[in-house]
Structure formats: C-alpha cells, structure tokens
C-alpha cells in the first residue's frame, strides 16, 4: 500500500491509482469544544494530533500557528521595517448592549503616521473578526505603503524543522501565502464596502496599492525559492459576491497570470482557497493557471453542483468537497453518504477529500469516521 | 419628452451609471423646476429598480449594487433640505438582522438594498443581534416582515429562539419570518417554524413581495 505522502503527491502530479486521502479540518471543532468543555469524553485530554490519529484520518492543520495541540508548520515569517513599531493590546470592553466583549487593538506606528485596526474575539476566543479595518482613507494608504515598502519575509528554518520532524513523512509541505491583493484588501485591510467605494472613487491610488500588494508576493516567492515546498497556497476566501466576475477579470486573472508562472518555475504547485459562492467564477478559473482549489463548497451549502465544479475545474485538483453542514447531526446521513460516493467517483484521482470549509463546532464527529469508512471501501476497490 | 421627463431620465441614468455629480445637478434642476421631493425619490427608486434588474440578469453584481446605493445616498443628501416627513415603505416595514453570534453581513446587506429598492421600509439592525433586540424592533416598528440571516451552523438555533420569543410576545401571527444564509437549508428552515426560506437575497425579496401583495 502506498503512503499518505505518495498518495498526496500523486494528486498534485495527476497520477492515477494511488488511493484517496481524507484530510478534514477539525481544529475549529476541537478548539471550540475544548473551550466549552464539550469535547466527547473519548477525546478529552487529547491533543489535536492524537484525535486525528484516533479518527484514522490525515492531519490537516499543520501549516498554521500552533494553538492548543496543533504543531504548526508555518515556515514564512514577516519582518517589519526597523522604524515600524507594531503595538498590540487585548482588552475587555463594553459593547452597546449585553455582556462586555474581548477586543484586540493593533497599531502600526511609523514615521509616516499610525494606522490601527480593532478586532473582536469570537464567542469562545478561538477566532477574531474586524470591527474596524486598518485602511479607512487615502491618508492611511500612504502609511500602509511605507509599511509594505519596509517589510521583508524570512524563512523560519527552526519552525520548518519542527514541522518536518512531526509531519514530513505524512504530508507534503505547503506554505500559505497571503490572500491575493484584492481579496487582501476586502477581507484583511480595508473591508469590502470601503474597498469597492475606494476603487470607484480613487481608482489610481487603489491600483497603485494593489500593485504594491502584488510586490509582496514576489518578496515571499524569493524567500520560498529552493525550499522543499510542494504547494504554495493563496488564502483568498474567494466569494463572487465580493469579487464579482468583472473584478475577477480585471484584478484577479492578471495577478494570477503574473505570479503563478513564477511558482511553477520553482517546481511548486499553486492552489487557492475558494470557500464562498463561486458559480459565476468557476467558468473563469482555468484562465488563472492555478493547479487546484481548496474548499469549493457544493450545494446545499454553496451554490454549485458537483457537475458544475467538475466542468469549471476541468482536471484541476480539488481539496475538500463535503459541505460542512452535512457533518451536522440534523442533516440526513444518507445524503452525506451519497454525496461522498459521488464526489469520489467524479473527482478521483484529482481529489484530496475534506470538509468545505471546516468541521463545524456542533458537528457530529462520528461522521468523520463514517466518511472514512466510505473512503477505505473506495480505496480497496481500486 | 418634457423638461421634467428629461431630468427624470438623467436621474435614473445617473443611478444606473453611478454618476454622482450628474445626479446631484439633475436633482437640483428638478427641485428648482418645482418637482416634489417625493417624486424625485420615486424616480431614483426607478433607477435602483433598473440596477436590481441588471443584478438579476447577472449584468451587475454586488459591487455595482453598492455603488448605485452610494450614488442614491448622495442624491438623498442633496434632496434632504427639500424633503418633508417620512418617505418610502409602500410595501410595508421589514426588520432585518444577522442573528446573535454571527457577524457575516454581505448577504444581509444585499437583502437590505434590494428590499429598500423594492419599496419596503427597512430597519437594518446590523450583525450579531440578540433575539430580544430583534423582537423589540419588530414591536416598535410594527413590522410585517422579519428577515434573519446566519452563516455559522452554531448560530442557526437562533431562528427557533426568535420564533418562540415572537410567540411568547403574542406577535407571531402578525409577522412573516424569512431566513437565509449559506448553511441554512430548506429542510432546517422548515423545522424552525419560520414562514419562508431563501437561497439568495433576490429570492428572499420575491417571497416578501408575494406576502405584501397577499395582505
């Protein structure tokens, strides 16, 4: 029997007959249930890695900062300029109603001025979302330009060695890059509505900013060159209601077309995280040069059928494919079984099976075992 | 085409083409010609309707809805000194919110824009809104429609909680509840006791228009 590593490499390389790997994301489920004391009795006191082993599925969250039992495999590190001070403070404050909430203030203090964001921790403190974004006007953009000009990236050899020792024989190394420039603004720096109105009212300044963001990718790629990386991943959180087809054509495709050939020149594969509604974007994805997509979410949670995914992706690799809601106990188990069987039949051998987008906190974890049983049966039939 | 009709055409086109400066000028011209502010708002709403139809036909997308909405807002600001009393809401009043524990608002915001365009008076409560605050807003605004959005599976339980609170307050038979959000399925929506489920914002508006006509 081939190893998990070889099976995954076969998916990247488009080879046949190595078997399907099931690699669900369970970190969010684990963290929320750890925080609330609702982990099933069997898993109490276990690390995330041990739960993966118990479920007999391939670990997934190995490229993220190590939180609560996840080792982390994050090999790229941001280094800010000498005169850029990053100031972070967490506090508990009152909201307009109800219980006080936990907030994180982050400020970048530079000779050109200061920009700041306000994030709120989610209910169980396992994630954050933006209440205020860094970039609110043209003045902030000038400060941010300075930050980017001074920013460099480093390969974190120590972190890499740690991850390699722990996971290197199991899963090929993947490095997460930033979101593509437009999605970086939408989701991370400026917020969706402000980005849209700024692009509309200040196109010249915004396009300069997008190009500066793009330059960050060239810096990151330079650091990745020559390293044992198999997959470079754009964490785009693509969603057509944010990045509409005209935006995709105007900003995303040209960006991907400039950057992805450089990824391929280094002998690496390029993938992106598409976890929203993508029906109108899938017909355009082949123009990007991406080798694969992660988290594409079919109906009933997303807006595409498996047939539409197959048609749009035309031979690209798919990671995931099971709508997260199907892991919840109130959804029909037979529907889950039928969906998984169809997915395997349609996408193998270009498939790394997983949950799109991740296993919900209130999922029935036994369904992971249920799906794994179907996968094992499928692999035995090959 | 009469002088007013020419100005109206310019107002409609300015909304459709997101041309703020032309819109402002056309509004002031219309006001100076003696056109009532409510009539100008109706013409702007016609422009938004065209935008909505283009959205429906996948000719326009959410960014275009935002730009058209921003353009209309600027038009309203120019008109504000000439407005008297409250305007809009001929199809009734809708309270719309993303439920407690959930901060996703793109779908909710599209729904708000489309409902406003369709002719509803919309009370947008924002995101992460408690059941108590939602029911209070329904009561205070005498709303006929409640639109609820949730993306996270962990927050779907808010739907039955809100429905039960409406029952407890004796308001359930006075209001229609429609729900949406990526993880909401028709199967789940039925079990929660709401009146309607919409896969998209546009489908939600059609459901609400149907209810308004049936009243």
Boltz contact constraints between the chains, C-beta under 6 A:
constraints:
  - contact:
      token1: [A, 123]
      token2: [B, 101]
      max_distance: 6.0
  - contact:
      token1: [A, 129]
      token2: [B, 103]
      max_distance: 6.0
  - contact:
      token1: [A, 193]
      token2: [B, 66]
      max_distance: 6.0
  - contact:
      token1: [A, 196]
      token2: [B, 63]
      max_distance: 6.0
  - contact:
      token1: [A, 196]
      token2: [B, 66]
      max_distance: 6.0
  - contact:
      token1: [A, 197]
      token2: [B, 70]
      max_distance: 6.0
  - contact:
      token1: [A, 200]
      token2: [B, 67]
      max_distance: 6.0
  - contact:
      token1: [A, 241]
      token2: [B, 62]
      max_distance: 6.0
  - contact:
      token1: [A, 241]
      token2: [B, 106]
      max_distance: 6.0
  - contact:
      token1: [A, 244]
      token2: [B, 61]
      max_distance: 6.0
  - contact:
      token1: [A, 244]
      token2: [B, 63]
      max_distance: 6.0
  - contact:
      token1: [A, 300]
      token2: [B, 185]
      max_distance: 6.0
  - contact:
      token1: [A, 301]
      token2: [B, 182]
      max_distance: 6.0
  - contact:
      token1: [A, 301]
      token2: [B, 183]
      max_distance: 6.0
  - contact:
      token1: [A, 325]
      token2: [B, 153]
      max_distance: 6.0
  - contact:
      token1: [A, 325]
      token2: [B, 183]
      max_distance: 6.0
  - contact:
      token1: [A, 328]
      token2: [B, 153]
      max_distance: 6.0
  - contact:
      token1: [A, 360]
      token2: [B, 153]
      max_distance: 6.0
  - contact:
      token1: [A, 361]
      token2: [B, 154]
      max_distance: 6.0
  - contact:
      token1: [A, 362]
      token2: [B, 153]
      max_distance: 6.0
  - contact:
      token1: [A, 362]
      token2: [B, 154]
      max_distance: 6.0
